[in-house]
């Protein structure tokens, strides 16, 4: 009986559930839509750089400017990014700010 019970206990003890672990490469994307203006762009970029922005991409859409930046989850808490988003929303010429999980791999190195 002991011989049957011991392998069963060993097998079952290895089946414990664990919480998901944040990978070193997991990241967020912060997207800012603002009026296409040099002063606004400079102010937005200054705020984005506060939390080690990576893969910054700008795109002009009509009279608006869309700026995206990636942030490693291991380097920046969601709370820090939300505070940064609030600071961006306080700029009068910023139209929209979104934070979402990044489905892509960050290309720029740490």
HUDA-V935874 format. One record per residue. N is the residue number from 1. SS is DSSP state (2 for helix, 1 for strand, 0 for the rest). OMEGA is omega as a letter, one per 20 degrees, with the letter a starting at -180 (none if undefined). NEAR is the number of other C-alpha atoms within 10 Angstrom. Layout:
BEGIN
n:N ss:SS omega:OMEGA near:NEAR
n:N ss:SS omega:OMEGA near:NEAR
END
This chain:
BEGIN
n:1 ss:0 omega:r near:5
n:2 ss:2 omega:a near:7
n:3 ss:2 omega:r near:7
n:4 ss:2 omega:a near:8
n:5 ss:2 omega:a near:9
n:6 ss:2 omega:r near:10
n:7 ss:2 omega:r near:11
n:8 ss:2 omega:r near:11
n:9 ss:2 omega:r near:10
n:10 ss:2 omega:a near:10
n:11 ss:2 omega:a near:9
n:12 ss:2 omega:a near:9
n:13 ss:2 omega:r near:9
n:14 ss:0 omega:a near:8
n:15 ss:0 omega:a near:8
n:16 ss:0 omega:r near:6
n:17 ss:0 omega:r near:6
n:18 ss:0 omega:r near:6
n:19 ss:0 omega:r near:5
n:20 ss:0 omega:a near:6
n:21 ss:0 omega:r near:7
n:22 ss:0 omega:r near:11
n:23 ss:0 omega:a near:10
n:24 ss:0 omega:a near:10
n:25 ss:0 omega:r near:13
n:26 ss:0 omega:a near:18
n:27 ss:1 omega:r near:23
n:28 ss:1 omega:r near:21
n:29 ss:1 omega:r near:23
n:30 ss:1 omega:a near:23
n:31 ss:1 omega:r near:20
n:32 ss:1 omega:r near:23
n:33 ss:1 omega:a near:23
n:34 ss:1 omega:r near:24
n:35 ss:1 omega:a near:19
n:36 ss:0 omega:a near:18
n:37 ss:0 omega:a near:12
n:38 ss:2 omega:a near:9
n:39 ss:2 omega:r near:11
n:40 ss:2 omega:r near:17
n:41 ss:2 omega:a near:18
n:42 ss:2 omega:a near:11
n:43 ss:2 omega:r near:12
n:44 ss:2 omega:a near:21
n:45 ss:2 omega:r near:17
n:46 ss:2 omega:r near:11
n:47 ss:2 omega:a near:14
n:48 ss:2 omega:a near:24
n:49 ss:2 omega:a near:12
n:50 ss:2 omega:a near:11
n:51 ss:2 omega:r near:17
n:52 ss:0 omega:r near:13
n:53 ss:0 omega:r near:20
n:54 ss:1 omega:r near:20
n:55 ss:1 omega:r near:15
n:56 ss:1 omega:a near:17
n:57 ss:1 omega:r near:11
n:58 ss:1 omega:r near:15
n:59 ss:1 omega:r near:12
n:60 ss:1 omega:r near:13
n:61 ss:1 omega:a near:11
n:62 ss:0 omega:r near:8
n:63 ss:0 omega:a near:9
n:64 ss:1 omega:r near:16
n:65 ss:1 omega:r near:19
n:66 ss:1 omega:a near:20
n:67 ss:1 omega:r near:20
n:68 ss:1 omega:r near:20
n:69 ss:1 omega:r near:22
n:70 ss:1 omega:r near:28
n:71 ss:1 omega:r near:26
n:72 ss:1 omega:r near:22
n:73 ss:0 omega:a near:18
n:74 ss:0 omega:a near:12
n:75 ss:0 omega:a near:12
n:76 ss:0 omega:r near:15
n:77 ss:0 omega:r near:13
n:78 ss:2 omega:r near:14
n:79 ss:2 omega:r near:9
n:80 ss:2 omega:a near:12
n:81 ss:2 omega:r near:20
n:82 ss:2 omega:r near:15
n:83 ss:2 omega:r near:11
n:84 ss:2 omega:r near:18
n:85 ss:2 omega:r near:20
n:86 ss:2 omega:r near:12
n:87 ss:2 omega:r near:12
n:88 ss:2 omega:r near:23
n:89 ss:2 omega:r near:18
n:90 ss:0 omega:r near:10
n:91 ss:0 omega:a near:13
n:92 ss:0 omega:a near:10
n:93 ss:0 omega:r near:18
n:94 ss:1 omega:a near:20
n:95 ss:1 omega:a near:15
n:96 ss:1 omega:r near:13
n:97 ss:1 omega:r near:19
n:98 ss:1 omega:r near:12
n:99 ss:1 omega:r near:17
n:100 ss:1 omega:r near:12
n:101 ss:1 omega:a near:13
n:102 ss:0 omega:r near:18
n:103 ss:0 omega:a near:10
n:104 ss:0 omega:r near:12
n:105 ss:0 omega:r near:11
n:106 ss:0 omega:a near:19
n:107 ss:0 omega:a near:9
n:108 ss:0 omega:a near:10
n:109 ss:0 omega:r near:6
n:110 ss:0 omega:none near:9
END
